[in-house]
Amino acid sequence: MKAAARRPKAARIAVQCAATARNVPAPARIRRWARAALAGNAASNARVTIRIVGQAEGRLLNRSYRNKDYATNVLTFVFRDQPPLEGDIALCAPVITREARAQRKTAAAHYAHMVVHGLLHLQGYDHENEQDAAAMERREKTLLARFGYPDPYRAAAARGA
């Protein structure tokens, strides 16, 4: 008798909404973006919580973990950087909404970018130097294009942002 091939377990992605905000995408949509950003083996058994936070919680997290006294758009907390990956992503709803408006793009496009950006950080991507930033941006552009979103960097550069 032939043994059935075992499929790797799918990523477990929890979405928490701790902020009352308009234009927050549905959890299923956020999970779809997150799964797309998890490459190859990283997707197998990954455990990720994506939390939508308000201004106060975003500021507290950034101050507590990065010593920066302001809310930022996305924070990634890596608990395990080898498969199965584990971590939390905090998305600050008011910052993302404000940035989307300033960059003249939809809230969904900016949320998608921040989800992808956070998940790439979880996988070890960073933007500490030009070469690493370029690699991360290429991956972001490719993933966002799959969902029909434009290059977030070209659009920002065209506006002088």
SVG drawing of the C-alpha trace seen along z (x, -y; Angstrom):
<svg xmlns="http://www.w3.org/2000/svg" viewBox="-15 -66 39 68">
<polyline fill="none" stroke="black" stroke-width="0.4" points="0.0,0.0 1.3,-3.4 1.7,-6.0 -0.2,-9.2 2.0,-12.2 1.7,-14.5 1.0,-18.1 2.8,-20.7 0.6,-22.4 -0.6,-25.8 0.4,-29.0 -1.8,-29.9 -2.5,-33.6 -4.6,-35.3 -6.0,-38.8 -6.9,-40.9 -8.6,-44.3 -7.9,-46.3 -8.8,-49.7 -11.9,-51.2 -11.0,-52.5 -12.5,-52.9 -11.1,-51.3 -9.5,-48.4 -9.6,-45.5 -11.5,-42.3 -9.4,-39.7 -9.7,-37.2 -8.1,-39.8 -5.3,-40.5 -4.6,-36.7 -4.5,-36.3 -1.8,-39.1 0.1,-37.5 0.1,-34.0 1.3,-35.4 4.2,-37.1 5.3,-33.9 7.7,-32.2 8.2,-28.5 9.1,-26.8 8.4,-29.9 4.7,-29.3 4.8,-25.8 3.6,-25.8 4.2,-29.6 2.3,-31.1 1.6,-34.8 -0.7,-37.3 -1.5,-40.5 -2.9,-43.1 -4.6,-46.3 -3.8,-48.9 -4.7,-52.5 -2.5,-55.5 -1.9,-55.0 -1.0,-51.3 1.2,-51.9 3.1,-54.6 3.5,-52.5 4.8,-49.5 7.3,-51.7 8.5,-53.4 8.8,-50.2 10.6,-48.2 12.4,-50.7 12.8,-53.7 10.9,-55.9 8.2,-58.0 5.7,-58.0 3.3,-55.5 4.7,-54.0 2.9,-52.2 4.1,-48.6 6.1,-46.8 7.3,-43.2 8.1,-41.2 10.1,-38.0 9.8,-35.2 11.2,-32.5 13.2,-33.3 13.6,-29.7 10.8,-27.6 8.3,-27.3 8.3,-31.1 6.6,-32.8 5.9,-36.4 3.5,-39.3 2.9,-42.2 1.3,-45.4 -0.4,-47.7 -1.2,-51.2 -4.6,-52.0 -4.4,-55.8 -0.9,-56.0 -1.7,-53.8 -4.8,-55.8 -2.9,-59.1 -0.1,-57.8 -2.4,-56.4 -4.2,-59.7 -0.9,-61.6 0.4,-59.2 -2.9,-59.4 -3.5,-55.7 -6.3,-53.5 -6.2,-52.3 -6.3,-48.7 -3.2,-49.2 -1.3,-50.7 -2.5,-48.0 -1.4,-45.3 2.0,-47.0 2.4,-47.1 1.3,-43.5 3.7,-42.3 6.5,-44.5 5.9,-43.2 5.9,-39.6 9.1,-40.1 10.8,-41.4 9.6,-38.2 11.5,-36.2 14.7,-38.2 14.4,-40.9 15.5,-44.4 16.3,-47.7 19.4,-48.7 21.6,-49.2 20.9,-49.9 21.4,-46.3 19.1,-44.8 16.5,-47.6 16.5,-47.0 16.0,-43.2 13.1,-43.8 11.5,-46.4 11.7,-44.1 9.9,-41.3 7.3,-43.8 6.6,-45.1 6.2,-41.5 3.8,-40.5 1.7,-43.6 1.5,-43.3 -0.2,-39.9 -3.0,-41.7 -3.2,-44.5 -1.5,-47.2 1.0,-49.5 4.6,-49.9 4.4,-51.8 7.9,-53.2 7.5,-54.6 4.2,-56.2 5.8,-57.8 8.9,-59.0 6.6,-60.5 4.9,-62.6 8.2,-63.6 7.5,-61.7"/>
</svg>
